[in-house]
């Protein structure tokens, strides 16, 4: 049964700015403080924010050393433990940590706050002006650091430095595994993202609220340049946004003592995550993500729910593959709405903060009566790490669960040895075409080679590059050379 130390979400706050004049725009920390103050406005409890004992912030593209400390000073919570989470740590981890701290009795009130000012950074770049920020020179009490982000040397050699190319390779394998065909898959992605624009149009916190037809999203244009086939700009997360959000948690006992009754509570039923990491090219199945299925099923099981019983769903949407593979692995139909915000391409994908934004939107919708249960996913890397938060307006059948399933995921994840240099035949397992404003497009393949191994190779042959965008290229035999190039061997 749930007890007095059970964590409950009692307030959320979201803020946004769109100021073209850099000298007039507010810093990311100002946006975060605004969001924090909004979490308490619905409650007649002036001492609430001053009683916060732990503040956790995921790192953005700002230079503050201890943003949680700056927030603590602003709200009068000088004694709060301050936490900074570095890039590569799942955003859901901060929610897990805060809820676990409350459930264990270590604290009674905690904040999770995130924000970034990417639009401010972009405007400063365009104006040729520096981005001014206040100094924060003290260090956080606690710092979460990830293991090194994985990029196999073979991937780097092929120029796969940005996430979009690796996500596109995974998408090609996912598509081929379902026999969808290149055009049919592109049509399906465009329909899904067009629906996202409709959701964003109804989200008051969305950065972009314009509805787009599928054709505008699907095909490359001056407004929508191709980045890594089949992904164009409108398939990609937009981090040039100024957005922040905050989530305020209390123990049930503390909430009641502050006069915050159950009608204001949203219950975290489960927080599950995996931090097991495998580079993309070394994954036995490029188009799969077993960790997503394992963590999703664990969360749903803790709440006694099936996918069909979850009212509100938000799958991390940095690129369509993340949505597609999470839905597949966790048993959710892609025919239902899989975003609450409108997705990272349209609602905004503030750097290292989107999962918190989605959780805030879920809480708002629940409080407005739009659903009783919600599931929000988190991603780090190239779907390298996976996490889910399960929420409900009513208490769950059992106590809150916050668990790390990394070992279970590792036991169910197959890997392949990847060679940086190889000369011989291979078969395409996944592929993309990378686009650059300053150079012709080039094709990239991850290829299965002898003895169950893999390698990565490129081509600059424009005829072959065109074929890779028009026809299914997975399964095609290729001849790979030691210099890292390939040609078809048909």
N, C-alpha and C positions, 0 to 999 in steps of 0.2 A: 504493500500500500504506500501511497505517497505521504510524506511527512512534512514537518515544519520547515525542514531545510531543502525541500524540493525547489529547484529554480523555476521561476516564471518570468516571462518577458512582459514588462509593465509599460513600456513606452518606446516609441521609435520617432526619429526625426530625420528629415531629408531636406537638403537645401541645394540650390543651384544658382549660378550667376552666368550671365552672358554679356560681358562688358568689353567693348572693343578697345577702349583706352586703357592701356596697361597701367598708367599712372593712377587711374581711378579704380582699378579692379582690386578686389580683396585677395589676400593670400589664402592658400589652402587651409592653414590653421584657423583662419577666421571662419571659413565655411564649416570646418569641423566643430568649432565652438558653437556656432549657430545651431547646427544639427543637434548637439548635445542639449542645449537649452530647450529645444522643442520637445525632447523626450519627456520632460516633466511638466509641460504646460497644461496638460489635461488633468493634473492632480493638484489638489489644494494642499500641497505638502512642501513648503518653502525649504525645509531642511533636507529634502530628498537628495539633491545633487551634492550638497556638502557632505553627505554621509557615504558617498561612493568610496569604496575601499580598494578597487582595482580598475585600472583603465588600460585597455589594450588597443593598439593601433597598428595596422599593416603599413609597411613603408610605401610611400608614393614617390613621385619624382621631385620631391622637395629635399632640402638639405638639413632639416631639423634633426638634431641628434636624439631628442627626447620629446616628441610631440605630445605624448601622454602627460608629461610633466607640465607642459604649457597649458593643456586643457585643465589639469588639476588646479593650477593656479587660478585660471579664469573662473572656475565654478566654486572655489573655496574648499576644495577637497585636498588640502595640503598633505595629508597623511596617506594618500592613496598609493598603492604599489603601481609603478608604471611599467608597461610592457611594450616592447617594440618587436614586431614580427617582420622579418626580412623577406624579400621577394624569393619565391620558391617554396615558401610555407603556405599550405592551403589556407584560404581565408576562413573556411569553416573551423579550422583549428582554434582560432581565437574564441569562437562561440563555444566550442567543446571545452576549452580551458576555463572559461568564465563559469560555465554551468557546472563543471566538475569542482571548481573551487567553492561554489555555493553548496553543492550537494554534500561535500565533505565537511562543511562547517567552517572552512577557513575564512570565508567572507559572507556577508549578507547582501551587499549591493555591488554590482559591477557594471562597467560600461565597455562596449566594443564600438570603436569609432574609426571610420575610414574616410579619406577624401583626397582629391587631387585637383590641380588647377592646370590641366593640359591645354585648355583654350587660352588661358593667360600666357602660358609658355609659348604657344604658337603665335599669338598676337605680338609678343615681344620679339620673336624671331623675325616676323614680317616687318616690324618697325625698326629693326636693328637696335633694339634697346635691351639692356640687361634686365633680368628678372630679379627684383629686390625681394629679400626675405629677412624677417627678423632672425636674430641669432638664438640658437638653443644649444648651449655648450655643455650642459650636464648630460650624464649618461642615464639610460633607463635602468630600473632595478633589475629587470628581466629582459633578455633578448632571445628570441627564437631564431635559430639559424638552420637552413636546410643543408642537406648534403649537396655536393656540387651538382649543378644542372648538367644533365647529360647530353652531349652532342658527340657522337662517335666521330673519330678522325676521318673516316671515310665519308661521312656526311659533310663535314667541313671542307674536305678536299673538293667535293662536288659543288660547293657554293651554297649549301643548305644552312645558312646562318640564321635566317628569319623563320619564325614559326609557320608562316603561311605556306611555304613550300612543303614542309613536313606534314602539315595537316592535309594538304592537297594529295600527297602520296597516299596517306592513310585512306582518304576518301575514295581514291581510285580502286584500292583493294576492296573496300567495303562495297562499292558499286558493282565491281566485277563478281564478287562473291554472291551477289543477289541476282546476277544476270540482268541488270536493269538497262544496260546500254547507255552510252555517253549522253545522248540527247534526252532520253527519258529521265535520267538522273538530274541533269541540269534543269529540266522542267519542274521536277519535284522540289528541288531546292528553291527555285524561284517562287513557287507557290507558297512554300512554308515561310519564306522571308517576306513575301508580300503580305501574308497574314500577320507577321510580326509588325509591319508598319501600321496595320489597323489597330493592333493592341497598343502600340506606342502613341497613336493619335488619341487614345482614350486615357493615357497615363499623364497626369498633370506634371510629373517629374521627368518626363522624357525630354531628351535634348532635341530630337527631331520628331515632329508630329505630323509629317506629311505622308499621306498614303501613296504608295507606289504600285503600279501594275507589275505582274511577274516579268514581263518582257524587259522592263527598265532595269531590273535587278539581274536578270539572267545574262544579258549580252553586254559586251564591252562597248564603251563609248567614251567620249571626252570627259563626261561627267562621272563615268564608272569604268575607269581603266582596269584592265586585267592585271592581277598581281602574280598569281600562280594558278594556272589552269586546273580546275574550272572556276577558281575563286577570283572575282573582281572586287573592287573597293566595297561595294554594298553587301558583300558576303563577309566582310572583315570588321572586327571590333573597331569602334571609333573611340580612341582614348583622348582626343583633343576636346575634352569637356571639362567644365568646372563644376564638380558635383561632390557632395559629401553626405554622409549619413551616420546615424548613431543608434545603437540598441541598448536599452537600459534593463538590466536584470536585477531581480531581488529574490531572496528566499520567500516562500509563502508567509512565514512568520513575520518577516520584516515588512512585507507588503501590507499585511493586515494591520500591523502596528502603525503604519503610516496612513492608514485609512484608504488604501488602494484595494478595493474589493475584487472578488473573483470575476466580476463582469468586465474588468479591465485586463484580465490575464490572458496570455497566450502561452500554452504549455509546450516546452520543448520535450518531445517524447524520446527522441534519439538523435545522436550525432555520431556518425560513423565515418571512418576515413582509412585510406591506405596510403602509406608513404614509400611503398616499394617502387623502385625506379629501374626501367629498362630503356635504353635508347631505341628510337623508332626502328632503325634498320635491323636491330637485333631481335625484334619481336617476332615470335614464330608466326603469328597471324597479324599482319599489318592492319587489317580492317576490323580488328576486335579489341575489346578492352575488358578483360575478365574482372579487373578490380572494380569497375563500375557496377557490374552485376552483383558481386559479392557484397559490396558496401550498401548498395540499394536494398538488396533482400534483407540484410541484417537490420537496416533501419525500419523497413516495413514490418518485419517480423516483431520487432520490439513494440511496435504500435498496434499489432494485431490487425494490420490492414493489407489489402491487395492493391495493385495498381489502380484497379477500377474504382476503389473506394476513396482514392485521394482526389480531393476537389480541385486544388490549385497546384500547378507544377511549374517550376522554372528550371530548365536545364541550361547550364553554362553555355553561352552562345558566341564564343570568340570566333568560331568558324562553324559552318554547318555540320561538319563531321562530328564535332563534340556533341551536338544535339542528337544526331542520327544514331551514333553508337551508344550513347547513354540510354536513349529510348529502347533500342534493341536489347541491350544487355539487362536492363531493369524491367522489361516487360510492358512498357508503355507504348500505346499506339501513336504513330506519327500523324494520325488523322485528328488527334485532339490538340488543343492549344498547349504548347510546351514552353511558353514564355509568359511571365506576368508583367514584365516591364515593356516589352517590345523588342527585346534583344539588344545585344551590345553594339550592333551596327547602327541602330536607330535610336534607342532610348539612351545610349551612351555606355561606354565601357571604361569608366574611370580607372586609371592604372592601379592594379592590385587591390581592387575594392568592389568589383561588381557583385560578387556573391552577397555581400552585406547589403548593397542596394536592393537586390532582389528579395532578400529576407525582409527588409523594411516594407517593400511594396506588398509582399504577402501578408504581413501583419496588418497593414492598412485595409486590404481587401477583406481579410477575415473580420476585422473590427466593424466593417461596413456591412457584414452579413453576406458576403459573396461566396463564402465557403467555410466549412468546419475543419478541414484538414489541409495541410500543405506540405509539399516536398520541394526543397531547394538544393541544387547540386553545386559543387565546387570543383574546379580543375586547377592543376598546376602543371606547367610545362606543356608538352604535347600530349594531352590527356595522360601524362606520366603519373600523376597522383590523382586520387579520386576521393570525393567526400559527399555526404548527404546530410541534410538536417530535416527531420520530420517534426511537424508542428501540429497542434490541435487546439481548438477552443475549449475542449473538455479534457479533463485528466485522462491519461492513458490507463491501460489495464495493469501496468506494472510501473515500477519506479523509473525515472529518467535513466537512460543509458548513454554513456559517452565512451566509445571504444575505438582503438586502433587495430585494424585488421590486416596490417602489413604482412605478417607472417603467413596468414591464410592465403592472401593474394599471391605471395611469392610461390607458394606451393602449387598454385593453379595457373601459373604463367610460364609458358614455354619460351625458350630463347634460342637464338642461332648465333654461331660465331660469325663475325663480320670481318672480311679482309679489306684492308685499305688498298692493297695493290693485288691485282689478279689479271691473268691473261688466259682467256679460254672462253668456252661457251657458257651461256646462262639463259635463264628464262625470267621475263619481267614479272615481278611480284607486286610492284606498285610504281607509279610514275606521275610526273607533272611536267609542265613547261613553265619556266621562270621568266618573268618579264622585267626589264630594266629600262629606264628612260634614256640611258646613255649607251645601250648596246643592244644588238639583236637578241631575240628570245633564244633560250637554250633548253633542250630537253634533258630531264634527269630521270634515271630509273634506279630502283632498288631491285637487284636481280638475285634469284636463287642460282647457286652454282654447285659444283661437285661437292660430295660428302656432306650434304645438308647445310652448307654454309651460304653466306651472302656477300655481296659487294655493292658498291654504288658507282654509277658511271654517268657520263654526260654525252650529249651530241650538240653540235652547232649546225648540222645539216638542216637547212630550213625546210626542205621537202619532208624530211622525217619529223621535224617539229610540227609541221602542219598535220601529218598523219596522226600524231599522238593526241591531237585535239579533235580529230574527226572520227576516229575509230577506237574501239576497245583495244588497248595496247597491253593490258595485263595478259600474261600467258604467251606473249610473242617471244620466240627464240631470238637471242641476240649474240653477237660476237663482241667480247669485251677485251680491250687492249690494256697493257700495263701502264700506259700513260693516262688512264682514267676515262677514255672515250669508248663509245660503243657504236656498232652498226647492226642493222638487222641481218640475220643469217638465213632468211627465208629464200 
